Amino acid sequence: MSELSFETALKYGESIEPYLMSLHEFNSRKNRSLFLREIIKTCEVIYEMDEEENHWIYLRGFEKT
């Protein structure tokens, strides 16, 4: 990621900043967050986890350790 960000900064004068969150968190905040609304409107998603994978990761958060 850092190499891609560096190349983009050199070529376009813009930096790439990763913003990671679960699908659950995104869906619960997307209508209330001005930041997320702006991201949805103006930015491009580079990677998105599929729903099934996200579901299992979400459920693992509730497992007892």
C-alpha positions as CSV (number, residue, x, y, z in Angstrom):
1,M,0.0,0.0,0.0
2,S,2.8,2.4,0.9
3,E,4.4,2.0,-2.6
4,L,1.1,2.7,-4.3
5,S,0.4,5.7,-2.1
6,F,3.9,7.1,-2.9
7,E,3.5,6.6,-6.7
8,T,0.1,8.3,-6.6
9,A,1.5,11.2,-4.6
10,L,4.3,11.7,-7.1
11,K,2.1,11.4,-10.2
12,Y,-1.0,13.3,-9.0
13,G,0.0,15.2,-6.0
14,E,-2.6,13.3,-4.0
15,S,-2.2,10.9,-1.1
16,I,-4.1,7.6,-0.6
17,E,-5.3,7.0,2.9
18,P,-6.8,3.6,3.9
19,Y,-10.0,3.8,5.9
20,L,-10.9,0.5,7.3
21,M,-14.2,-0.5,9.0
22,S,-16.5,-3.4,9.2
23,L,-19.5,-3.6,6.9
24,H,-21.7,-3.5,10.0
25,E,-20.0,-0.3,11.2
26,F,-20.2,1.3,7.8
27,N,-23.9,0.5,7.4
28,S,-24.7,1.8,10.8
29,R,-22.9,5.1,10.2
30,K,-23.3,5.9,6.5
31,N,-26.4,8.0,6.9
32,R,-25.3,9.9,10.0
33,S,-21.7,10.7,9.1
34,L,-20.9,13.7,6.9
35,F,-17.5,12.2,6.3
36,L,-18.8,8.9,5.1
37,R,-21.4,10.6,2.9
38,E,-18.6,12.6,1.3
39,I,-16.5,9.5,0.8
40,I,-19.4,7.7,-0.9
41,K,-20.1,10.6,-3.1
42,T,-16.6,11.4,-4.3
43,C,-14.2,8.5,-3.7
44,E,-13.5,5.1,-5.2
45,V,-13.6,1.9,-3.3
46,I,-10.4,-0.1,-4.0
47,Y,-11.2,-3.2,-2.0
48,E,-14.4,-4.4,-0.4
49,M,-14.8,-7.7,1.5
50,D,-17.6,-9.8,0.4
51,E,-20.6,-10.1,2.7
52,E,-20.2,-13.7,3.7
53,E,-16.6,-13.1,4.8
54,N,-17.6,-10.0,6.7
55,H,-20.4,-11.9,8.4
56,W,-18.1,-14.6,9.7
57,I,-15.5,-12.1,10.9
58,Y,-18.4,-10.2,12.6
59,L,-19.6,-13.4,14.3
60,R,-16.1,-14.2,15.5
61,G,-16.1,-11.0,17.5
62,F,-18.9,-12.5,19.6
63,E,-17.2,-15.8,20.3
64,K,-16.1,-16.4,23.9
65,T,-12.3,-16.8,24.2
